Amino acid sequence: MGLVKQDDGWRLPDELWAKMEPLLPPRPKHPLGCHNPRTPDRRAMEGIVLVLRTGMQWRALKATGICGPSSAYRRFREWAAAGVFYEFWRQGLLAHEALRGIDWKWLALDGAMGKAPLGGEKTGPNPTDRAKKGTKKSLLTDGRGTPLGLAVAGANVPDFKLMRPTLQSVPVERPQPDARHPQGLCLDKGYDYDAVRTLARAYGFTLHQCRRGQQPKPLGRRKRKKARRWVVERTHGWINKFRRLLVRWERREDTYLAMLHLALGIITWFHDLLPP
């Protein structure tokens, strides 16, 4: 995921840190006017990314020598409350739009369930895992798989009920579709509901969806058509490369979303470097 592994742990490349550093809030003042030497912000961020990438426990950071676990977690909570990770993702989308353009012509939306052994906010019984605690991530991507929207709920929430909050979560301005610039939305059969079609029309989307009981038509080489919905499944796979997100250990919704936003930011900034 664009990270550089060295003998003493994981290190952020200079290019990525240059995008993160301007977003960090100023150092808070100590109430007594003094303070112990503060762990450098870059070291703290590297500790946070190490936890995100490997899924290790916060207290295990002590053995890495990168950053103390208390400092890393305290800084993570501080930056999450300041919206740093959300803004990092948003700035990545703006840069991607300026560099090569977001592919608004073809969007794809899908949900993915994961385990949440500790439970917590926005978790629920997983119908595919013997009703154990689980969570669901609803993701919207553009035609190349760039993550555009995200919503989180319990694993028992149907995918189609997360469509509206996912569309509302897009952090950049979406151009209005018209006859010359239509916007297609690709969905699977789990979204075959009248409420979904009504919402798609309200947003101006051209819906591309296979109905329940209907067999998908083979593409065939002569038709020169391209599969579109698979890109969102690939992006879900990229998210699962961050082991902290493959199994959810955060009880709080805000800290879980902060981890997700950080992962989406990294994916967005390094989108051109990811394998197809």
N, C-alpha and C positions, 0 to 999 in steps of 0.2 A: 504493500500500500504506500510505496514511496518513502518508507522509513529506512534508515540506515542502521544496520545492526553492527555493533562493535563488541569487543571483548567484555566491556564492563556494562553492557546493556543496550538500550535503544536510544538513538539520538535523532532529533529533528533536523532535517536539512535546513541550511540557512535560508533557502528560498521560502520554505513554509513558515519558518519563524518570523521572517520579515513581514508576512501577511498577518500573523497573530499579534505581534508585539504592539502595534498601534491601537489595537482594540482593548488593551488591558486598562482597567481603571487605575488612577493614581494610588500610591501606597497610603493606607489609612493612618492617621496620626494616633500615637499611643496616648491614652488618657493622662499619663503621668509625665509626658514629655520625654520619655526615654524608650528604648526598645533594644532587644537583643538583635544581633546581626540577622537580617532577614535572608532566607534562602532566595537566591536569584530566581527571577520569574521564569527564565528559560529552563532551569533545572526542575522547577515545580511542574511546568508544563510537560516536560519529558517524562516525569513520573506519572502524571495523569494519562498521557498517551500510552505508556507502558502498561498501566492497569487496563486501559481500554483494549489494547491490542492483544494482550495475553490472557485477560480474565483473572489475573492473580488478585489476591486479597490486598487491601491497602497496607496492612501491617507487614506484608512480605517485602515492601519497598525498602525496608531497613537493611535487608541483606544485599541489595543491589548497589548501594553507595551513591545512587543518583540523587535521592531526595528522601528526607524523613517522611514517614507515613502521615504523621499529624500535619506537617507543613503542606504536603501535597493535597490531603483531603480538605484542609481548611481553605487553601487557595482555590480548590475546585468548587467548593460551595460559594466562596466569595465571587468568583468569576461567573458561575452559573446564575447567581442572583443578579449580577450586572448585565446579563444577556450577552456575554462575550461569545459563547459557542454558537448561539443563534446568529449573531451578527457575522461571525466567521463564515458560516454557511451562506448567508445572504450575500456577503461580499464576493464569495466564490461564484455564485450565480451571476452576479453583475459582471464579473470579469469574464466568465464564460460567454455571456451574451455579447460582450464587446469583442472578444477574440474570434469566436467562430459562430456565434448566434445560437440561441436556444431553439431547438426544433419543435416549435409549437404546432406544426402541421399534424404530427402524430403523437398523441399522448397515450399513456397506458397506466392503468390503476389496478392494484391488487393488494390483498392482505396476506400476511404470513403470521403463523402462530409460533410461540416459543415457550419454553418452560420458565416458571417463576417460583422456585421452591420456597422462597421466604414470603410469598404473597405481597401484600401491600396495596397501594393505590393503583387503580386501573388494572387489576388482575381479576381473574375469574376461573371457574372450572373449565378445563380444556376438554372438549367433547371427543378429541382424538387421543387423549392420554389418560383414560380412566378417571376423568373429572378431577385430575390433579390441578393445582394452581398453575395458571398460564396467562400469557399476555399476547396481544395481537398488535402488529404494526401494519397500518394502512399506508401505502406508498404510491405517490404519483410521480411518473418520470416523463421526460420528453422522448422524442423518437430515437435518441441515442442512448438513453438510459440515465441521463443526468437527473438526480433526485430533485423534484420540484415541490413536493408537498408531503406532509407526514402527520398522522394522527395515531394515537395510542388508546387502547381500550382493553377490557378483559377478553380472554380467549373465547368466551361464550357469546360475544357480540357478533352478529352476522356482518359480513363484509359490507353489504349494501348500506347499512346504517352508518358506516364511517365515511361514506362517499362525500357528504357535504362538509364535515370538518376537515377532511383531507384537502378538498378543493379550496376551502377558506384559508388554509395554512400556508399557501404559496407566498413566500416572502418577497417576491418581486412582482412588478406590475405585469399583468398578462394582457397582451394586445387583444383587442376585440376582433373576433372572427367576422368575416363578411364573405360575399360570393367569390371574390378573387382570392381570399386567403382563408379558406375553411380550416377548422381544427377538428381532427378526428380523435375520438376517445375509444380506446380498445378495452373491452371488459370480457370476463369469462361468464359462464352460465350462472355463477353465484350472484350475479347482479341482475338477473332476469326478473325485474319487478317494475310495475308501473311507476312507482315513486322514483326509480332511477331514471327512467326515460323522461319523466317530467322535469327532473333536475337537470338532466343533460340538455334539454331544450332551453331551459332557463339560462344556462351558461353559454348557449350558442354552439354546443358541440354537435358534430355529426357522429352518431353512435355506431360503432362497429362491434357487434356482439352476436354470439351464437346462442340461440334460444334453447331452453331446456327441452330435451327430446329431439333436438335437431342435430344431425351429424354435420361436422364441419366439412366444407368442400375442399378437396385436395387442390393445392396451389397449381401444380403442374408447371413445367418449364415454359410452355408456350404462352401462358397467360401473363408472364412477366410480372407477377405479383410477389410481394415480399411479406414474410411474417412480421408482425408488428408488436404483439403483446409480450413476446418473450423477453423484451429488454427490461421490463419491470421485475421479472423473476431473476434475471441476472443481477440486477442491482440489489435485490434481497440477498442474493448469494454474496455479493461484496460486503454487505452489512454484516453478515454472519462470519466473515473473516475476522471481525473484531470480536474476540471470544467473550468479552464482557457483555455483549449484546446477544450472543447465541443463547446463553442462559442468563436470564435477568436476575441480578442480585440486589438491585436497588429497590427498597420498599417505597420510597417517595417518588411521586410522579415527576417532580421538577428535576431531581437528579438523574432520573432515567432519561428524560427528554434531553437534558444537557449532554449526556453521553451520546445519545443518538445524533444530536445536532453537530457535535464534534466529529463523529464518524462521517456524517453527510458532508460536512465541510471538507474533510480530507479527501473524500471520494470526488467531490466537485472540483477542487483545485488540481487534483492529479488525474482527472478524467481522461485526458489525452494520453496518459502513460499507462493506463490500465489495459490488460489484455482483452481482446475482443471476446 
